[in-house]
Amino acid sequence: MVHMRLAAACLIGMLFTIVLAGQNDDTGLRSVQGVVTEASGKPVAGAVVQLKDTKSLQIRSYVTEADGSYHFAGLSTNVEYELQANKDSVTSGKKTLTVFNTKKAATVNLKLKK
């Protein structure tokens, strides 16, 4: 009888662990930041950085600060994102934040082409 209770307790413990392991939590979030620069390397204030979720195709935008910096938070680690900057019809190349980049705070700098 004692062995059956012990076995049942172990089984319940294992099931509880499996259920908890399958749940999503906030640890699956990350952020990306960077600086937008001209071809010469000078930071660009007022550039629009677009972040595209490649699964949902949803786009978020950020207008760069005076030092050319931008920041997006609350990004899923299970989604790839495309980043591109634009200022006065001049764009940067597209860069991808991949699911293989495991950094919680990734840095992706963007350079405008001229």
C-alpha positions as CSV (number, residue, x, y, z in Angstrom):
1,M,0.0,0.0,0.0
2,V,2.8,2.4,0.9
3,H,4.5,1.6,-2.4
4,M,1.4,2.4,-4.4
5,R,1.0,5.8,-2.7
6,L,4.7,6.6,-3.3
7,A,4.3,5.5,-7.0
8,A,1.1,7.6,-7.4
9,A,2.9,10.6,-5.8
10,C,5.8,10.3,-8.2
11,L,3.5,10.0,-11.2
12,I,1.6,13.1,-10.1
13,G,4.9,15.0,-9.7
14,M,6.1,14.0,-13.1
15,L,2.8,15.0,-14.7
16,F,2.9,18.4,-12.9
17,T,6.5,18.9,-14.2
18,I,5.5,18.1,-17.8
19,V,2.5,20.5,-17.7
20,L,4.6,23.3,-16.3
21,A,7.3,22.8,-18.9
22,G,4.8,23.1,-21.7
23,Q,3.4,26.5,-20.6
24,N,4.6,29.7,-22.2
25,D,5.9,32.4,-19.9
26,D,7.5,35.9,-20.2
27,T,11.0,34.5,-20.4
28,G,10.4,33.9,-24.1
29,L,10.6,37.7,-24.7
30,R,13.5,39.7,-26.0
31,S,14.3,43.2,-27.3
32,V,16.3,44.7,-30.1
33,Q,18.1,48.1,-30.2
34,G,20.5,49.8,-32.4
35,V,21.7,53.0,-34.1
36,V,20.8,54.3,-37.6
37,T,23.7,56.0,-39.3
38,E,24.4,57.6,-42.7
39,A,26.8,56.0,-45.0
40,S,29.5,58.2,-43.5
41,G,28.8,56.8,-40.0
42,K,27.0,59.9,-38.7
43,P,23.9,59.0,-36.5
44,V,20.6,59.9,-38.0
45,A,17.9,61.6,-35.9
46,G,14.3,61.2,-37.0
47,A,14.7,58.1,-39.2
48,V,11.8,55.7,-39.1
49,V,12.8,52.1,-38.2
50,Q,10.3,49.5,-39.1
51,L,10.2,46.1,-37.4
52,K,8.2,43.4,-39.3
53,D,7.0,40.2,-37.6
54,T,7.6,37.6,-40.4
55,K,4.9,35.3,-39.0
56,S,2.0,37.8,-38.6
57,L,3.4,40.4,-41.0
58,Q,2.6,43.0,-38.4
59,I,4.8,46.1,-38.6
60,R,5.9,48.3,-35.7
61,S,7.7,51.7,-36.1
62,Y,10.1,53.8,-34.1
63,V,11.4,57.2,-34.8
64,T,15.1,57.4,-33.9
65,E,16.3,59.7,-31.1
66,A,18.8,62.6,-31.6
67,D,21.7,60.1,-31.3
68,G,20.1,57.8,-34.0
69,S,19.1,55.1,-31.5
70,Y,16.0,53.0,-31.5
71,H,14.5,50.3,-29.3
72,F,11.8,47.6,-29.6
73,A,10.8,45.5,-26.5
74,G,8.4,42.6,-25.9
75,L,9.5,40.6,-28.9
76,S,8.9,36.8,-29.1
77,T,12.0,34.5,-29.2
78,N,10.0,32.2,-31.5
79,V,9.5,34.8,-34.3
80,E,12.0,36.2,-36.8
81,Y,11.8,40.0,-37.4
82,E,13.0,42.1,-40.3
83,L,14.4,45.6,-39.6
84,Q,14.8,48.5,-42.0
85,A,15.3,52.2,-41.6
86,N,14.1,55.1,-43.8
87,K,14.8,58.8,-43.8
88,D,13.9,61.2,-46.7
89,S,13.5,58.3,-49.2
90,V,16.9,56.9,-48.3
91,T,16.7,53.4,-46.9
92,S,18.9,50.9,-45.2
93,G,19.3,47.3,-46.2
94,K,16.9,44.8,-44.5
95,K,18.4,43.0,-41.6
96,T,16.9,40.0,-39.9
97,L,16.7,39.2,-36.2
98,T,16.6,35.4,-36.3
99,V,15.3,32.9,-33.8
100,F,18.9,31.6,-33.7
101,N,19.9,34.9,-32.0
102,T,19.4,33.9,-28.4
103,K,20.4,37.2,-26.9
104,K,17.6,38.7,-24.7
105,A,18.8,42.2,-25.8
106,A,20.1,42.0,-29.4
107,T,21.8,44.9,-31.2
108,V,21.1,45.5,-34.9
109,N,22.6,48.7,-36.3
110,L,21.3,50.0,-39.6
111,K,23.2,52.1,-42.2
112,L,21.3,54.2,-44.8
113,K,22.4,53.8,-48.4
114,K,23.2,56.8,-50.5
